[in-house]
Amino acid sequence: MKRAIAVSFLTVFLGACSSGGGSNPILSAVWDKVKPGSRAAAEALEAEQAARTPIVLTFEKILDTGLAIIRARVGDDTKGVLLYARSLNDDYVTYASQLQQTLTLRGSLITASRGIDTDLLALRSDMDDPVAVLTVPADWPARITRDYHMPGDGPSGTVYSVTCDLTAGPEYELALLDKVFDTQVMQYRCDGDGVSFINRHLVDATGQVMQSTQWLGPRQGSIEIDVLEPLTIE
């Protein structure tokens, strides 16, 4: 089924589902980065969401929206916030939360972030990066390279160039919302330019990354995302 770009009248539903009536973890990650006026508005929105009756999010409810949706978590949060597809540029899809924090994905690979601590300006990766291009687990390349572009002195900012080596892990039953998926753990350890981190992915038999932990930079660290309904283009 084709997933659509989001429209504004559904933001109430998405806001209610975002954190099950609790706090917004992405919002919490940027408290020290927002302007006082914006912070007051965000606090008011969180208080309003917390007062609502929690909505149990299911795949049926997501399908009913007709939207492409991901869920993101940072730190120790276990509920997460929903982000829905807002724009499409070739095969890059930008997802936005109700408070307009954004993640841009190529496939399931995060290539940019806005409003989540220090922005990831851009990510350059190999053309056959299996997180970006649907690839069955048996065909994931043993090594890939990536360049993470972060803010820094000068117009070119700071670039972290890393080489990532694959470890194919065991099979894993992923409980996501109201369903269980058969996946395999696929892990890339990345090193270079003074940074070292691990990105973990739970991948189904078709190569769809259902859940992953991805590094956004030395300050922000990692974010976990669930691909609840990917954007499909006819």
Contacts in CASP RR format, 6 or more apart in sequence:
PFRMAT RR
TARGET T0000
AUTHOR 0000-0000-0000
METHOD contacts of the structure
MODEL  1
MKRAIAVSFLTVFLGACSSGGGSNPILSAVWDKVKPGSRAAAEALEAEQA
ARTPIVLTFEKILDTGLAIIRARVGDDTKGVLLYARSLNDDYVTYASQLQ
QTLTLRGSLITASRGIDTDLLALRSDMDDPVAVLTVPADWPARITRDYHM
PGDGPSGTVYSVTCDLTAGPEYELALLDKVFDTQVMQYRCDGDGVSFINR
HLVDATGQVMQSTQWLGPRQGSIEIDVLEPLTIE
1 63 0 8 1.000
1 66 0 8 1.000
1 232 0 8 1.000
2 232 0 8 1.000
2 233 0 8 1.000
2 234 0 8 1.000
3 66 0 8 1.000
3 67 0 8 1.000
3 68 0 8 1.000
3 85 0 8 1.000
3 229 0 8 1.000
3 230 0 8 1.000
3 231 0 8 1.000
3 232 0 8 1.000
4 66 0 8 1.000
4 67 0 8 1.000
4 68 0 8 1.000
4 85 0 8 1.000
5 67 0 8 1.000
5 68 0 8 1.000
5 85 0 8 1.000
5 86 0 8 1.000
5 87 0 8 1.000
5 88 0 8 1.000
5 231 0 8 1.000
6 14 0 8 1.000
6 67 0 8 1.000
6 68 0 8 1.000
6 84 0 8 1.000
6 85 0 8 1.000
6 86 0 8 1.000
6 96 0 8 1.000
10 65 0 8 1.000
10 67 0 8 1.000
10 84 0 8 1.000
11 98 0 8 1.000
13 55 0 8 1.000
13 65 0 8 1.000
14 65 0 8 1.000
14 69 0 8 1.000
14 82 0 8 1.000
14 84 0 8 1.000
14 98 0 8 1.000
15 49 0 8 1.000
15 82 0 8 1.000
15 98 0 8 1.000
16 49 0 8 1.000
16 52 0 8 1.000
16 55 0 8 1.000
17 55 0 8 1.000
17 57 0 8 1.000
17 61 0 8 1.000
17 82 0 8 1.000
18 24 0 8 1.000
18 49 0 8 1.000
18 80 0 8 1.000
18 81 0 8 1.000
18 82 0 8 1.000
18 97 0 8 1.000
18 98 0 8 1.000
19 25 0 8 1.000
19 49 0 8 1.000
19 79 0 8 1.000
19 80 0 8 1.000
19 81 0 8 1.000
20 49 0 8 1.000
20 54 0 8 1.000
20 55 0 8 1.000
20 57 0 8 1.000
20 79 0 8 1.000
21 49 0 8 1.000
21 50 0 8 1.000
21 52 0 8 1.000
21 54 0 8 1.000
21 79 0 8 1.000
22 46 0 8 1.000
22 49 0 8 1.000
22 50 0 8 1.000
22 54 0 8 1.000
22 79 0 8 1.000
23 46 0 8 1.000
23 50 0 8 1.000
23 77 0 8 1.000
24 42 0 8 1.000
24 46 0 8 1.000
24 49 0 8 1.000
24 80 0 8 1.000
24 81 0 8 1.000
24 97 0 8 1.000
24 99 0 8 1.000
25 72 0 8 1.000
25 73 0 8 1.000
25 74 0 8 1.000
25 75 0 8 1.000
25 77 0 8 1.000
25 79 0 8 1.000
25 80 0 8 1.000
25 81 0 8 1.000
26 72 0 8 1.000
26 74 0 8 1.000
26 80 0 8 1.000
26 81 0 8 1.000
26 97 0 8 1.000
26 99 0 8 1.000
26 101 0 8 1.000
26 115 0 8 1.000
26 116 0 8 1.000
27 42 0 8 1.000
27 46 0 8 1.000
27 81 0 8 1.000
27 99 0 8 1.000
27 101 0 8 1.000
28 74 0 8 1.000
28 77 0 8 1.000
29 74 0 8 1.000
29 75 0 8 1.000
29 116 0 8 1.000
29 117 0 8 1.000
29 220 0 8 1.000
30 101 0 8 1.000
30 115 0 8 1.000
30 116 0 8 1.000
30 117 0 8 1.000
31 39 0 8 1.000
33 115 0 8 1.000
33 117 0 8 1.000
34 42 0 8 1.000
42 99 0 8 1.000
45 98 0 8 1.000
45 99 0 8 1.000
55 61 0 8 1.000
57 82 0 8 1.000
57 177 0 8 1.000
58 177 0 8 1.000
58 178 0 8 1.000
59 177 0 8 1.000
59 178 0 8 1.000
59 179 0 8 1.000
59 228 0 8 1.000
59 229 0 8 1.000
60 178 0 8 1.000
62 69 0 8 1.000
62 177 0 8 1.000
62 228 0 8 1.000
62 229 0 8 1.000
63 229 0 8 1.000
65 84 0 8 1.000
66 229 0 8 1.000
67 84 0 8 1.000
67 85 0 8 1.000
67 229 0 8 1.000
68 84 0 8 1.000
68 85 0 8 1.000
68 93 0 8 1.000
68 95 0 8 1.000
68 229 0 8 1.000
68 230 0 8 1.000
68 231 0 8 1.000
68 232 0 8 1.000
69 82 0 8 1.000
69 83 0 8 1.000
69 84 0 8 1.000
69 85 0 8 1.000
69 95 0 8 1.000
69 228 0 8 1.000
69 229 0 8 1.000
70 82 0 8 1.000
70 83 0 8 1.000
70 84 0 8 1.000
70 95 0 8 1.000
70 103 0 8 1.000
70 105 0 8 1.000
70 225 0 8 1.000
70 226 0 8 1.000
70 227 0 8 1.000
70 228 0 8 1.000
71 80 0 8 1.000
71 81 0 8 1.000
71 82 0 8 1.000
71 83 0 8 1.000
71 225 0 8 1.000
71 226 0 8 1.000
71 228 0 8 1.000
72 80 0 8 1.000
72 81 0 8 1.000
72 83 0 8 1.000
72 97 0 8 1.000
72 103 0 8 1.000
72 223 0 8 1.000
72 224 0 8 1.000
72 225 0 8 1.000
72 226 0 8 1.000
73 79 0 8 1.000
73 80 0 8 1.000
73 81 0 8 1.000
73 223 0 8 1.000
73 224 0 8 1.000
73 225 0 8 1.000
74 116 0 8 1.000
74 220 0 8 1.000
74 223 0 8 1.000
74 224 0 8 1.000
81 97 0 8 1.000
81 98 0 8 1.000
81 101 0 8 1.000
82 97 0 8 1.000
82 228 0 8 1.000
83 95 0 8 1.000
83 96 0 8 1.000
83 97 0 8 1.000
83 101 0 8 1.000
83 102 0 8 1.000
83 103 0 8 1.000
84 95 0 8 1.000
84 96 0 8 1.000
85 93 0 8 1.000
85 94 0 8 1.000
85 95 0 8 1.000
85 231 0 8 1.000
86 94 0 8 1.000
86 95 0 8 1.000
86 96 0 8 1.000
86 102 0 8 1.000
87 93 0 8 1.000
87 94 0 8 1.000
88 94 0 8 1.000
88 231 0 8 1.000
88 233 0 8 1.000
91 106 0 8 1.000
91 107 0 8 1.000
91 233 0 8 1.000
92 104 0 8 1.000
92 105 0 8 1.000
92 106 0 8 1.000
92 111 0 8 1.000
93 104 0 8 1.000
93 105 0 8 1.000
93 106 0 8 1.000
93 107 0 8 1.000
93 231 0 8 1.000
94 102 0 8 1.000
94 103 0 8 1.000
94 104 0 8 1.000
94 105 0 8 1.000
94 112 0 8 1.000
95 102 0 8 1.000
95 103 0 8 1.000
95 104 0 8 1.000
95 105 0 8 1.000
96 102 0 8 1.000
101 113 0 8 1.000
101 114 0 8 1.000
101 115 0 8 1.000
101 116 0 8 1.000
102 112 0 8 1.000
102 113 0 8 1.000
102 114 0 8 1.000
102 115 0 8 1.000
103 110 0 8 1.000
103 112 0 8 1.000
103 113 0 8 1.000
103 116 0 8 1.000
103 223 0 8 1.000
103 225 0 8 1.000
104 110 0 8 1.000
104 111 0 8 1.000
104 112 0 8 1.000
104 113 0 8 1.000
105 111 0 8 1.000
106 125 0 8 1.000
106 132 0 8 1.000
107 131 0 8 1.000
107 132 0 8 1.000
107 133 0 8 1.000
107 134 0 8 1.000
107 209 0 8 1.000
107 230 0 8 1.000
108 131 0 8 1.000
108 132 0 8 1.000
108 201 0 8 1.000
108 208 0 8 1.000
108 209 0 8 1.000
108 212 0 8 1.000
108 225 0 8 1.000
108 227 0 8 1.000
108 230 0 8 1.000
109 123 0 8 1.000
109 125 0 8 1.000
109 129 0 8 1.000
109 131 0 8 1.000
109 132 0 8 1.000
109 214 0 8 1.000
110 120 0 8 1.000
110 123 0 8 1.000
110 214 0 8 1.000
110 216 0 8 1.000
110 223 0 8 1.000
110 225 0 8 1.000
111 120 0 8 1.000
111 122 0 8 1.000
111 123 0 8 1.000
111 125 0 8 1.000
111 132 0 8 1.000
112 119 0 8 1.000
112 120 0 8 1.000
112 121 0 8 1.000
112 122 0 8 1.000
112 123 0 8 1.000
113 119 0 8 1.000
113 120 0 8 1.000
113 216 0 8 1.000
113 220 0 8 1.000
113 223 0 8 1.000
116 216 0 8 1.000
116 220 0 8 1.000
116 223 0 8 1.000
117 216 0 8 1.000
117 219 0 8 1.000
117 220 0 8 1.000
118 150 0 8 1.000
118 151 0 8 1.000
118 216 0 8 1.000
118 217 0 8 1.000
118 219 0 8 1.000
118 220 0 8 1.000
119 150 0 8 1.000
119 151 0 8 1.000
120 148 0 8 1.000
120 149 0 8 1.000
120 150 0 8 1.000
120 216 0 8 1.000
120 217 0 8 1.000
120 220 0 8 1.000
121 149 0 8 1.000
121 150 0 8 1.000
121 151 0 8 1.000
121 157 0 8 1.000
122 149 0 8 1.000
123 146 0 8 1.000
123 147 0 8 1.000
123 148 0 8 1.000
123 149 0 8 1.000
124 146 0 8 1.000
124 147 0 8 1.000
124 149 0 8 1.000
125 131 0 8 1.000
125 132 0 8 1.000
125 144 0 8 1.000
125 145 0 8 1.000
125 146 0 8 1.000
125 147 0 8 1.000
126 141 0 8 1.000
126 144 0 8 1.000
126 145 0 8 1.000
126 146 0 8 1.000
127 133 0 8 1.000
128 135 0 8 1.000
128 141 0 8 1.000
128 144 0 8 1.000
129 144 0 8 1.000
129 146 0 8 1.000
130 139 0 8 1.000
130 140 0 8 1.000
130 141 0 8 1.000
130 144 0 8 1.000
130 186 0 8 1.000
130 207 0 8 1.000
131 199 0 8 1.000
131 201 0 8 1.000
131 209 0 8 1.000
131 212 0 8 1.000
131 214 0 8 1.000
134 206 0 8 1.000
134 207 0 8 1.000
134 208 0 8 1.000
135 207 0 8 1.000
136 205 0 8 1.000
136 206 0 8 1.000
136 207 0 8 1.000
137 168 0 8 1.000
137 184 0 8 1.000
137 186 0 8 1.000
137 203 0 8 1.000
137 205 0 8 1.000
137 207 0 8 1.000
140 166 0 8 1.000
140 168 0 8 1.000
140 186 0 8 1.000
141 166 0 8 1.000
142 165 0 8 1.000
142 166 0 8 1.000
143 163 0 8 1.000
143 164 0 8 1.000
143 165 0 8 1.000
143 166 0 8 1.000
144 163 0 8 1.000
144 164 0 8 1.000
144 166 0 8 1.000
144 188 0 8 1.000
145 161 0 8 1.000
145 162 0 8 1.000
145 163 0 8 1.000
145 164 0 8 1.000
146 161 0 8 1.000
146 162 0 8 1.000
146 164 0 8 1.000
146 190 0 8 1.000
147 159 0 8 1.000
147 160 0 8 1.000
147 161 0 8 1.000
147 162 0 8 1.000
148 159 0 8 1.000
148 160 0 8 1.000
148 161 0 8 1.000
148 162 0 8 1.000
148 215 0 8 1.000
148 217 0 8 1.000
149 157 0 8 1.000
149 158 0 8 1.000
149 159 0 8 1.000
150 157 0 8 1.000
150 158 0 8 1.000
150 159 0 8 1.000
150 160 0 8 1.000
150 217 0 8 1.000
150 218 0 8 1.000
151 157 0 8 1.000
151 158 0 8 1.000
152 158 0 8 1.000
159 193 0 8 1.000
160 192 0 8 1.000
160 193 0 8 1.000
160 194 0 8 1.000
160 195 0 8 1.000
160 217 0 8 1.000
160 218 0 8 1.000
161 192 0 8 1.000
161 193 0 8 1.000
162 190 0 8 1.000
162 191 0 8 1.000
162 192 0 8 1.000
162 193 0 8 1.000
162 195 0 8 1.000
163 190 0 8 1.000
163 191 0 8 1.000
163 192 0 8 1.000
164 188 0 8 1.000
164 189 0 8 1.000
164 190 0 8 1.000
164 191 0 8 1.000
164 199 0 8 1.000
165 188 0 8 1.000
165 189 0 8 1.000
165 190 0 8 1.000
166 186 0 8 1.000
166 187 0 8 1.000
166 188 0 8 1.000
167 186 0 8 1.000
167 187 0 8 1.000
167 188 0 8 1.000
167 189 0 8 1.000
168 184 0 8 1.000
168 185 0 8 1.000
168 186 0 8 1.000
168 187 0 8 1.000
169 184 0 8 1.000
169 185 0 8 1.000
169 186 0 8 1.000
169 187 0 8 1.000
170 184 0 8 1.000
170 185 0 8 1.000
171 182 0 8 1.000
171 183 0 8 1.000
171 184 0 8 1.000
171 185 0 8 1.000
172 183 0 8 1.000
172 184 0 8 1.000
172 185 0 8 1.000
172 202 0 8 1.000
173 180 0 8 1.000
173 181 0 8 1.000
173 182 0 8 1.000
173 183 0 8 1.000
174 180 0 8 1.000
174 181 0 8 1.000
174 182 0 8 1.000
174 183 0 8 1.000
174 202 0 8 1.000
174 210 0 8 1.000
174 211 0 8 1.000
176 210 0 8 1.000
176 211 0 8 1.000
176 226 0 8 1.000
176 228 0 8 1.000
177 228 0 8 1.000
181 202 0 8 1.000
181 204 0 8 1.000
181 210 0 8 1.000
182 204 0 8 1.000
182 205 0 8 1.000
183 202 0 8 1.000
183 203 0 8 1.000
183 204 0 8 1.000
183 210 0 8 1.000
183 211 0 8 1.000
184 202 0 8 1.000
184 203 0 8 1.000
184 204 0 8 1.000
185 200 0 8 1.000
185 201 0 8 1.000
185 202 0 8 1.000
186 200 0 8 1.000
186 201 0 8 1.000
186 202 0 8 1.000
186 203 0 8 1.000
187 198 0 8 1.000
187 199 0 8 1.000
187 200 0 8 1.000
187 201 0 8 1.000
188 198 0 8 1.000
188 199 0 8 1.000
188 201 0 8 1.000
189 196 0 8 1.000
189 197 0 8 1.000
189 198 0 8 1.000
190 196 0 8 1.000
190 197 0 8 1.000
190 198 0 8 1.000
190 199 0 8 1.000
190 215 0 8 1.000
195 217 0 8 1.000
195 218 0 8 1.000
197 215 0 8 1.000
197 221 0 8 1.000
197 222 0 8 1.000
198 213 0 8 1.000
199 212 0 8 1.000
199 213 0 8 1.000
199 214 0 8 1.000
199 215 0 8 1.000
199 222 0 8 1.000
200 212 0 8 1.000
200 213 0 8 1.000
201 209 0 8 1.000
201 211 0 8 1.000
201 212 0 8 1.000
201 213 0 8 1.000
202 209 0 8 1.000
202 210 0 8 1.000
202 211 0 8 1.000
202 212 0 8 1.000
203 209 0 8 1.000
203 210 0 8 1.000
204 210 0 8 1.000
208 227 0 8 1.000
208 230 0 8 1.000
209 227 0 8 1.000
210 226 0 8 1.000
210 227 0 8 1.000
211 224 0 8 1.000
211 225 0 8 1.000
211 226 0 8 1.000
211 227 0 8 1.000
212 224 0 8 1.000
212 225 0 8 1.000
213 222 0 8 1.000
213 223 0 8 1.000
213 224 0 8 1.000
214 222 0 8 1.000
214 223 0 8 1.000
214 224 0 8 1.000
214 225 0 8 1.000
215 221 0 8 1.000
215 222 0 8 1.000
216 222 0 8 1.000
216 223 0 8 1.000
END
